[in-house]
Amino acid sequence: MFLRVFVLLLLIFSSIAYSMDYEEIKSSYSRSYFYEKSGDYEDAIKALMPVYKSFPNGYTVNLRLGWLYYLAKKYANSEFHYKKALQVIPSSVEAMLGLTLPYMAQGKWSDTEALCYRILRIDYYNYYGNLRLSYVLRMEGKHSIAEAVDRKMLSLYPADVNFLLELALSLYHQGKIAYAKSLFQDVLILEPENLLAKDYLKKLNEKLKTGKVEEKE
């Protein structure tokens, strides 16, 4: 597999001498990063177009265009370029993670779930693969499965705020109110200004006052 990837990359970059030279490519990327930093995503994309035209099947340029089109909220374009990057290197976890972004932005939960499981088959404890899977499972109403993902990751990162929040939300939606409340409180110890934890604690306290909460085991 490594040899195959190496050969693909060699073919991509060996053609540089016949189109754009190193300094031209470097300049295009530099201008693209500059525009991205200032929030000008359209010009960040335009700056890379000479590179893309020279190397339409290049891994790196497609990966970056996928990201920039996502930032510009042009999700179909973002998908297109992330998928092109994956055609070049099908095992690329970074390209798969990138592709989850336009999927999630469009509410393509089943596509995102399938892609996250594909990531985890390669890298079982991948941080963002698991975090996005947990989120998507919640969006699909699969709260008990999301809970299992969160617990798996918290066994490695016990004080991670993102997974503590995900677990708290999964428990909340399963009616496990007392445990969810304690986790939201824990989050506020670790991150005192966390707005999501504050919001849910407020909701829980209001429900507890009115007796509208039914605790589940």
C-alpha positions as CSV (number, residue, x, y, z in Angstrom):
1,M,0.0,0.0,0.0
2,F,2.8,2.4,0.9
3,L,4.5,1.7,-2.4
4,R,1.3,2.4,-4.3
5,V,0.8,5.7,-2.6
6,F,4.5,6.7,-3.1
7,V,4.2,5.9,-6.9
8,L,1.0,8.0,-7.1
9,L,2.6,10.9,-5.4
10,L,5.7,10.6,-7.6
11,L,3.6,10.7,-10.7
12,I,1.8,13.7,-9.5
13,F,4.8,15.8,-8.5
14,S,7.1,14.6,-11.3
15,S,4.9,16.4,-13.8
16,I,5.6,19.7,-12.2
17,A,8.7,20.3,-14.3
18,Y,6.5,20.3,-17.4
19,S,3.9,22.9,-16.4
20,M,4.4,25.1,-13.3
21,D,7.7,25.4,-11.6
22,Y,8.3,25.2,-7.8
23,E,8.2,29.0,-7.2
24,E,5.0,29.4,-9.2
25,I,3.3,26.7,-7.1
26,K,4.6,28.1,-3.9
27,S,3.4,31.6,-4.8
28,S,-0.1,30.3,-5.6
29,Y,-0.4,28.5,-2.3
30,S,1.1,31.5,-0.4
31,R,-1.5,33.8,-1.9
32,S,-4.3,31.3,-1.2
33,Y,-3.3,31.1,2.5
34,F,-3.2,34.9,2.7
35,Y,-6.7,35.3,1.3
36,E,-8.0,32.5,3.5
37,K,-6.6,34.2,6.6
38,S,-8.5,37.4,5.7
39,G,-11.7,35.5,5.1
40,D,-11.6,36.0,1.3
41,Y,-12.4,32.5,0.3
42,E,-13.3,33.3,-3.3
43,D,-9.8,34.8,-4.0
44,A,-8.2,32.0,-2.0
45,I,-9.8,29.5,-4.4
46,K,-8.9,31.6,-7.5
47,A,-5.2,31.8,-6.4
48,L,-5.1,28.0,-6.6
49,M,-6.8,27.6,-10.0
50,P,-3.5,27.7,-12.0
51,V,-2.2,24.8,-9.9
52,Y,-5.5,22.9,-10.3
53,K,-5.5,23.4,-14.1
54,S,-1.9,22.1,-14.3
55,F,-2.6,19.2,-11.9
56,P,-6.4,18.4,-12.0
57,N,-5.8,15.0,-10.3
58,G,-3.3,16.3,-7.7
59,Y,-4.0,15.2,-4.2
60,T,-2.9,18.3,-2.3
61,V,-4.6,20.9,-4.5
62,N,-7.9,18.9,-4.4
63,L,-7.7,18.5,-0.7
64,R,-7.2,22.3,-0.2
65,L,-9.9,23.2,-2.7
66,G,-12.3,20.9,-0.8
67,W,-11.6,22.9,2.4
68,L,-11.9,26.3,0.7
69,Y,-15.1,25.5,-1.0
70,Y,-16.5,24.3,2.3
71,L,-15.5,27.6,4.0
72,A,-17.2,29.4,1.1
73,K,-20.4,27.3,1.7
74,K,-20.2,25.8,-1.8
75,Y,-20.8,22.3,-0.5
76,A,-21.2,20.5,-3.8
77,N,-17.9,21.8,-5.0
78,S,-16.3,20.9,-1.7
79,E,-17.6,17.3,-2.0
80,F,-16.2,17.1,-5.6
81,H,-12.7,18.0,-4.6
82,Y,-12.5,15.9,-1.5
83,K,-13.7,12.9,-3.5
84,K,-11.1,13.6,-6.1
85,A,-8.4,13.6,-3.4
86,L,-9.8,10.3,-2.2
87,Q,-9.6,8.9,-5.7
88,V,-5.8,9.6,-5.7
89,I,-5.3,8.2,-2.2
90,P,-8.3,6.1,-1.1
91,S,-6.8,5.5,2.4
92,S,-6.4,9.2,3.2
93,V,-8.1,9.8,6.6
94,E,-7.5,13.5,6.3
95,A,-9.5,13.6,3.0
96,M,-12.3,11.5,4.6
97,L,-12.4,13.8,7.5
98,G,-12.6,16.7,5.1
99,L,-15.5,15.2,3.2
100,T,-17.5,14.8,6.5
101,L,-17.6,18.6,6.7
102,P,-19.7,19.4,3.6
103,Y,-21.8,16.2,4.3
104,M,-22.6,17.5,7.8
105,A,-23.2,21.0,6.7
106,Q,-25.9,19.7,4.4
107,G,-27.4,17.3,7.0
108,K,-26.3,14.2,5.1
109,W,-26.3,12.2,8.3
110,S,-26.3,8.7,6.8
111,D,-23.5,9.5,4.4
112,T,-21.5,11.0,7.2
113,E,-22.1,8.0,9.5
114,A,-20.9,5.6,6.8
115,L,-17.8,7.7,6.1
116,C,-16.9,7.9,9.9
117,Y,-17.1,4.2,10.2
118,R,-14.8,3.9,7.2
119,I,-12.4,6.2,9.0
120,L,-12.6,4.1,12.1
121,R,-11.9,0.9,10.2
122,I,-8.5,2.5,9.4
123,D,-7.9,4.4,12.7
124,Y,-10.2,3.0,15.4
125,Y,-9.5,5.8,17.9
126,N,-9.3,8.7,15.5
127,Y,-10.3,11.7,17.5
128,Y,-12.4,13.6,15.0
129,G,-13.7,10.5,13.3
130,N,-15.2,9.5,16.7
131,L,-16.4,12.9,17.6
132,R,-18.2,13.5,14.4
133,L,-19.7,10.0,14.5
134,S,-21.1,10.7,17.9
135,Y,-22.6,14.0,16.8
136,V,-24.1,12.4,13.7
137,L,-25.6,9.5,15.7
138,R,-27.3,12.0,17.9
139,M,-28.7,13.8,14.9
140,E,-30.1,10.5,13.8
141,G,-31.6,9.8,17.2
142,K,-29.2,6.9,17.9
143,H,-28.4,8.1,21.3
144,S,-27.3,4.8,22.9
145,I,-24.8,4.1,20.1
146,A,-23.5,7.6,20.4
147,E,-23.1,7.0,24.2
148,A,-21.0,4.0,23.5
149,V,-18.7,6.0,21.2
150,D,-18.3,8.7,23.8
151,R,-17.5,6.2,26.6
152,K,-14.9,4.6,24.4
153,M,-13.1,7.8,23.8
154,L,-13.4,9.1,27.3
155,S,-11.6,6.0,28.4
156,L,-8.6,7.5,26.6
157,Y,-9.4,11.2,27.2
158,P,-11.3,11.3,30.5
159,A,-11.2,15.1,30.8
160,D,-12.0,15.9,27.2
161,V,-14.7,18.6,27.1
162,N,-16.0,17.7,23.6
163,F,-16.7,14.0,24.5
164,L,-18.0,14.9,28.0
165,L,-20.5,17.2,26.3
166,E,-21.4,14.6,23.7
167,L,-21.9,12.0,26.4
168,A,-24.0,14.4,28.5
169,L,-26.2,15.2,25.5
170,S,-26.6,11.5,24.6
171,L,-27.7,10.8,28.2
172,Y,-30.0,13.8,28.3
173,H,-31.9,12.6,25.2
174,Q,-32.2,9.1,26.7
175,G,-33.8,10.6,29.8
176,K,-30.8,9.9,32.1
177,I,-31.2,13.3,33.6
178,A,-29.2,13.1,36.9
179,Y,-26.1,11.7,35.2
180,A,-26.4,14.2,32.3
181,K,-26.7,17.1,34.8
182,S,-23.6,16.0,36.7
183,L,-21.6,15.8,33.4
184,F,-22.8,19.3,32.3
185,Q,-21.6,20.5,35.7
186,D,-18.2,18.8,35.2
187,V,-17.9,20.5,31.9
188,L,-18.3,23.9,33.5
189,I,-15.6,23.1,36.0
190,L,-13.2,22.4,33.1
191,E,-14.6,25.2,30.8
192,P,-16.5,27.7,32.9
193,E,-17.9,29.7,30.0
194,N,-19.1,26.8,27.9
195,L,-22.4,28.1,26.5
196,L,-23.9,24.7,25.6
197,A,-23.4,23.3,29.0
198,K,-24.9,26.4,30.6
199,D,-27.9,26.3,28.3
200,Y,-28.7,22.6,29.0
201,L,-28.2,23.1,32.8
202,K,-30.7,25.9,32.7
203,K,-33.2,23.7,30.8
204,L,-32.7,20.9,33.2
205,N,-33.1,23.1,36.3
206,E,-36.3,24.6,34.9
207,K,-37.7,21.1,34.1
208,L,-36.8,19.9,37.6
209,K,-38.5,22.8,39.2
210,T,-41.7,22.1,37.3
211,G,-41.5,18.4,37.8
212,K,-41.5,17.7,34.0
213,V,-38.5,15.4,34.1
214,E,-38.9,11.7,34.3
215,E,-35.6,10.0,35.2
216,K,-34.7,6.8,33.4
217,E,-32.2,4.2,34.4
